[in-house]
Amino acid sequence: MEQKPHSVAVIGGGSFGTALTKIFSDTLGHCAWWMHNSESAMHVM
């Protein structure tokens, strides 16, 4: 059986959202991540 690629998105930049994003990115190679503001996102990047 052929598996389809997964699409994952995480909303929130707290510790739990950050941990989930790290796990999904490492496992799937991509994870869309929405945070409250762009300054927080730039700090993490």
C-alpha positions as CSV (number, residue, x, y, z in Angstrom):
1,M,0.0,0.0,0.0
2,E,1.4,3.4,-1.0
3,Q,1.4,6.0,1.7
4,K,0.5,9.6,1.0
5,P,2.7,12.4,2.4
6,H,1.4,14.0,5.5
7,S,0.7,17.7,6.0
8,V,1.0,19.0,9.5
9,A,0.5,22.5,11.0
10,V,1.1,23.6,14.6
11,I,-0.6,26.7,16.0
12,G,1.1,28.4,18.9
13,G,4.7,29.2,19.9
14,G,4.7,28.0,23.5
15,S,6.9,25.2,24.8
16,F,4.5,22.5,23.7
17,G,4.0,24.0,20.2
18,T,7.7,24.4,19.8
19,A,8.3,20.8,20.8
20,L,5.6,19.5,18.4
21,T,7.1,21.5,15.6
22,K,10.5,20.2,16.2
23,I,9.3,16.6,16.3
24,F,7.2,16.9,13.1
25,S,9.9,18.8,11.3
26,D,12.5,16.1,12.1
27,T,10.1,13.2,11.3
28,L,8.3,14.6,8.2
29,G,10.8,17.1,6.9
30,H,8.2,20.0,7.0
31,C,5.8,21.5,9.4
32,A,3.8,24.7,9.0
33,W,4.0,26.8,12.2
34,W,1.8,29.7,13.1
35,M,2.9,32.0,16.0
36,H,1.3,35.0,17.6
37,N,3.7,37.6,16.0
38,S,6.5,37.7,13.5
39,E,9.0,38.9,16.1
40,S,8.6,35.6,18.0
41,A,9.0,33.6,14.9
42,M,12.2,35.4,13.9
43,H,13.6,34.8,17.3
44,V,13.1,31.1,17.0
45,M,14.5,30.9,13.5
